[in-house]
Amino acid sequence: MATKEKELGTDDLKGLGGTTDLSPTPEPHHEINAWSGPGQAAFDFRSDVMTTPTKSMLTAIQNTTLFDDVFAEDPTTNSLESYLAEITEHEAAIFVLSGTMGNQIALRSHLVQPPYSVLCDHRAHILEWEAGGTASLCGALVKGVVPSNGVYLTLKDIEKSVTISDDIHSCPTRVISLENTLGGTIMPLEEVRAISGFARKHGIKLHMDGARIWEAVVAGAGSLTDFTKECDSVSLCFSKGLGAPVGSMLVGKKDFIKHARWVRKSIGGGLRQAGVLTAAARVAVDETFGKGPNGEGGLLRESHKTAKRIATLWEGLGGKLQQPTETNMVWLDLADAGVSAEEFQELGKEKGLKLYGGRLVVHYQIGNEAVDKLEETMKVVLENKGKGTIEVANKKRKIGEKDYGT
């Protein structure tokens, strides 16, 4: 259960190197985060990127090595890279600052001679949430495919959309990029294997945006190794559900990672004392995901239990879900409930919650207090369903604005 942090005084803040200006007084659940607890993250359902680092991560940072990673000399960073390569069954790994950087470095390293195109889900992070990086950094055509089952891409979807041709009018598919999980749903292992076999048969590289692959593993869809060994490259995020402050890992073959280091440097991603970041990331893997390829003993499982509890509460009150709750995301059907995303967000705000429309992203720092407040919010919505009696400040969504987060 999330616990309320103690109120910090001026001396506390001086000791933390922070400001001594304590005004205006924050709300209780928005108190200053000083590593003693999750702070406002415990009430934030917008995304699992809102997780905050822990005391054990701070301890690891205080005791880390401080060597230069551009020269590949930092033991803490090298150890984390070796460990991730081992548990994913890849030859090598490189630490990067973000999932976006990991994906873009991977694509830039795979795409060596134009013309080339990348095939992905139409909702994919590389297409919708990376500022057009694949186009600007790689000069690649990105083709988004709508899954025929409405949930995840299948081999049949790939076969219908892939370009395998010597016709000079075409832009051949050189990379297939999968995302697992995507929107909280799992791409089944058998489908990943089928697409992997197809890609290898046709000389197409297979990349996986595995920012949340940890979630699929903890849900029992397969081991980390089962998923990652099917791909030529995989990016894995430490700062979403795992709770590290910064960082992702890109894994692949030695020659691929050697080239990726070159690309990382070219876009300003070379790190000096990287141990400050990789020490916290290692704690995130060991404590939040768990030790071993199946997430044994990790805290991540709690977020799945909480997500299922929230889904059950919503349905028990008469609400409908947009899709089943497989991992840590709950998709409420707000349209059926007769409330807009903006109204729902405002109702949550009144309870001290941060919401992002009908997509609720649960992380391990969300506790019972937040769930209780969310239940109160859901009751207000569903008890007034069809009555038109909910009155909140309604911020109209701008044309083209997305109704979900990263």
Number of C-alpha atoms within 10 A of each C-alpha: 12 17 15 17 19 12 9 13 11 13 11 14 16 11 9 10 9 13 11 12 10 12 6 6 9 10 10 14 19 17 17 21 16 19 15 14 20 27 23 24 26 29 29 24 26 22 23 26 22 23 25 23 24 20 13 15 24 16 13 20 19 13 12 21 19 17 19 17 19 16 10 14 16 20 18 22 28 18 14 21 20 17 15 23 22 16 18 23 19 22 16 21 29 24 30 27 20 21 26 22 22 28 30 24 29 27 27 20 20 21 18 11 8 13 15 19 24 27 24 27 25 16 16 21 20 27 20 15 13 16 12 15 21 21 15 9 13 21 16 21 17 22 17 17 19 16 17 11 9 8 15 22 23 18 17 13 17 19 12 9 16 22 18 15 11 9 9 8 7 13 19 21 25 27 23 24 23 25 26 25 24 23 24 22 20 21 21 17 17 14 15 23 17 14 24 21 16 16 22 14 9 11 12 21 20 26 27 26 26 27 27 25 26 27 28 27 23 24 19 11 19 16 21 22 18 20 25 25 17 22 26 22 27 29 31 26 30 29 25 23 29 31 30 27 20 20 22 25 27 30 31 26 15 13 11 18 22 15 15 25 19 14 18 25 13 11 11 8 18 19 19 16 18 26 26 22 23 33 25 28 30 23 24 25 23 17 20 24 26 21 14 15 19 22 24 16 14 20 21 28 22 18 23 23 15 22 24 19 14 23 21 15 17 21 12 10 14 14 20 17 17 14 16 14 19 19 29 30 28 28 20 23 20 21 12 15 18 17 20 19 23 20 21 22 21 23 24 22 14 12 15 19 23 22 23 20 23 23 23 25 26 32 30 26 28 25 18 15 15 22 22 13 17 24 17 14 20 23 17 15 23 19 13 15 17 13 9 10 11 15 9 13 9 13 12 10 12 7 6 6 7 9 12 14 13 14
